[in-house]
Amino acid sequence: MYSMKKASEILGIPVVTIRAWENRYRVISPSRSGGGHRLLSEEDISRLRFLKKQIEQNGLKISEAVKLLEQSETVPPLEKAATGRTTDGLVNKLYMDLIHFNAAQADNTIDMAFALYDFEETFQRIIVPVLYRVGAEWEAGKISVVQEHFASETIMRRLYALFRVFPVNPGLPVVVAFCPEGERHHLGLMLFSLYLRKRGADVLYLGPDTPLRDLEGIIESQNVSFVAASVTDRRYVDKLMAWIAEAVRNHPRLQFLLGGAAFDRAEWRPVKANVRYLSVEEWEDWHNGLFILK
């Protein structure tokens, strides 16, 4: 058991705030010591830690965080036990929400996922598997085009919304992110952009099917330092490389970060000045070693 003062020290939440949350939202149920002092249990500490995470990391208001806490605690016991061992339960639930056009419930399921796991884990273990499953079921004729579009757009809407949650550090370089014209698969690009955005980078996300001829203006006007591009179809690589060569001549200090299935094999990675190829496993090392303003 923890005194109110000790709980405040552990959590980094002022005592007055803990008391306010207790009085207004009833989020904790302290017991009393022999001397009449409030004592918080491990469960109380866990609930307060959950609320603090939602406010500080996910940008929620306290009322929104409390609502999310209540939703997470109403998960049926069997499902809650399953999600403790694996994310399969949430993957299946979100998939069913989406193919039945239940937008409100899909949003609730995504909220729960972000409450239980951090951003990268939620994306890799829940969002990506759901989108892959939707694509596979559509190709197999098990779901309709309309169901596939609804599922994809619902998830992308939530991912786009995350850009406003993470604050920008003005001391970090500006990154422009896009898929070249013709390339429409931008899930990996979205993940990389949010990975950078969560760490304070100002990412100008242009998304799929971006005309290369229109990029010069934004690079110049926005003082872009890094260009991130994702390609899955190798038909678009040659044109992208030609554009990169021209861009390097115009902006010798500009750096290019390339990823996607079109560059999976070493022989598919032409050596070019100012170009770095990044797989998911290399993001952290690159970020820690190179993504620093001199």
N, C-alpha and C positions, 0 to 999 in steps of 0.2 A: 504494500500500500504506500501511497505517496502523499505527502502534504501538498497543499496548493502551491506553496513556494517552491518545493522540489520539482513538482510537475512543470511549473513555469520555467525553471532552469533547464530541465531536460528538453522541453519542446521549443524554447525560445518564444513563448507566447506570454505576454504580460498577465499577471494575476487578474487585473481588472477586466481583461478581455475574456479570460476563461470564465469568470463569474458572469459577465454579460451574456456569453453564449449559453451558460447554464440556465440563467434566469429567463432568457427570451426564447431559446429553442429546446431546452431540456435535453441537450445532447449528452450530458453525463449525469450520473446518479451517485454522487459521493456518499460515503458512509460517514460516521462520526467517531472520533476517538473518545477515550474516557474523559478528556478535557473539553470535548465539544468541538474540536477542530475538524474541518472537512478532510477526508482521506479519499484519494482517487485510486481506483483499481487499474490493473493492466488494461482491461477493456476500455476504461475511460481514457487512458493515455493513447490507446490505439485510435479511438474515435477522434480525439483532438488532433492527433498527427495526420489523420486522413483529411480533416477539414483544412488544416494548414497547407497541406500539399495542393489541394484543389484551388485554394486562393492564390498561393504564391506561384505555383508551376503552371496551372491551367487557366489562371485569370478569372476564376469564378467569384461571384459575390458570396458572402457568407450564407445568405438565404438559399442560393443555388447549390452551394456545397452541402448544406444540410439536407436539401431535397435529394441530392445524389446519394448521400449517406443512407438515407431512409430507403431508397430504391435498392441499394446494394444489400441491405440487410433483410429485404423481403424476398431475395432469391430462394427458391425452394431448397431444402437441405441437400438433396441428392445432387442438384445442379451446382450448388456452392462447393460441395466436396469435389465434384468433377473438375471445376475450374481451378481448385487448389492444386490438382495434379497436372492438368493439361488445359489448353485453351480450346480443345475440341468442342466443348459445350457451347462456348460463345460463338465459335465459327458456325456451328449448326444453327444456332438460334438466329444469328444475324442473317444467314442465308435464307432461312424461312421467312423472316420478317420482310426481306427485300422482294422475294419472288411472289409474295402475297400482297405487295404494294402497301405495306404497313409502314409508312414513313415515320410516324410518331414513335412506334415501337422500335424501329431500327435505330432512331436517334437515341432512345433510352438504352439500347443494347451497346451502342458505341460509347455512350457516356460511361456505362458500367465497365467496359473494357479499359478505358482510359483511367478509371478510378482504381482498377485492380493492377494495372501494369503501366510501365512508363511508355513514352511515345514510341521509341524504336521497337520495343517488344510487341506493343499493340499492333503496330504497322506490319511487322514481319510475320507474327504468329497468328494474327486474326484478319486484318484488312486484306493483305495479299492473298492468303488462302481462299478467302471468300470470293475475291475477284477472279482468281484462277478457276475456282469451282463454277462460278457463273459462266465464264467463257467456255469451259469444257462442256457444261450442260447445254449451252446454246448450240455449240458445234455439233453435239450429239442429237439435237432436235428435241431435247427434253424440256426446254423452256423456250418461250417465244422471244423474238427480237425486242418486243416492247418490255418484257421482263428484264432482259439483259440491259437495255438502255436505262430503265428505271434504277436498277441496282447500281450500275456504274456511276450514273449521275448523282445519286444520293450519297454515295461514298465520296466522290470527288467534291461535292458541295461541302461536306464536313472537313475534308482536308484543306480546301481553299480557306475555310474559316480560321484554321490554325495560324495562318500568316499574321492575323491581327492580334493573336494572343501573345506571341513571343516578342519582347521588346528589341529594338535595333540599337546596336552599339555604334555610334557615329565614328568611332576610331578604327573600325574594321573596314577592309576594302569592299567595294561594291561588286556584286556578282550578277551577271545576266544569265538566265537559264532558258534553254529552248530545245525543241526538236526541229530539225530542218524540214523545209517544205516537203510534203509527201509522207513524212513520218508522223504517225498518230498515236503511237504507243508511248505514253509519257508517265507511266506509273513510277518507274525507277527514277526519272528526273524529278518527279514530285517528292519522292522520299529524300533524295539528296538535297534538294532545295530546303525542305523542312528541317533536315539535319543541320544545315548551315544556319537557317533562320533561328532555330532554337538556341544556337550558340552566339547569336547577336549579329550575324551578317545581314546586310541589306541586300536581299535577293530580289531582283526584278524578274519575276516568273512570267515568261511569255508563252509557255506551254507548247502544244503540238503544232505541226504544220506552219512553222514560222518562215516567211520569205527572207532569204539571206540578204537580199538587196536592201532591206529596210533596217538592217542592224547597225550600219555605220553611224547613223544619226544618234541612236541611243548610247552607243559606246562613247562617242565624243561628248555629248551633252551631259551624261550622267557620271562621267569620270570612272568608267568601268575598269576594274583591274583584272577580273577573272571572267572567263566565258565558259559556262558549263553546257555541254551538249550531249544528248543521248540518242543513240541510233540502234534500232533492232534489225532493220532491213539494209543489207549491205549495198543495195542499189543506190542508196543516197550518200555513201561514203565519199566517192570521188569528188562530187560537187562540193561537199562540205570541206574536204581537204584543200581544194582549190581556193575556196573562200578564205580559209584560215591562212593560207600562204599570202594572200593579198592583204588580209587584216594585219598580219605581222609586219609587212612592209610599211603599212600606214601607222601602226602602233607597236613599235619594237618591244615595249615592256609588257604588252598584253599577254596573259597566260591563259592556256586552254586546257580544260578538264573534260576528257571524253570517256563515256561509258556506254553500256548497253550490249546486247547480244552480238551486234555487228563487230565488236572488238574483243570477243571472248578469247579467241585464239591468238597466240603471239604473232603468227604470220599475217594476221589481219590488222596489225598495229603498225602502220608506217611510221618511221622515225621522222619527226618533224621538230624544228626549233619551237620552243615555247609550249610544246604539247606534252601533257601528262595523261596517261590512261589510268583510270581508277576503278577497281572493283569494290564492292561493299566492304570487304575485309580490309581494304587499304585506306578507307576514309579517315579513320581516327589517326593513323600515323601521319597521313598527309596534313590533316588539320593541325595537329600538334606541332609538326615540324616546319610547315611552310606558310600557313595562313596567318601571317603576322605582319603588321605594318612595320616597316623599318623606320 
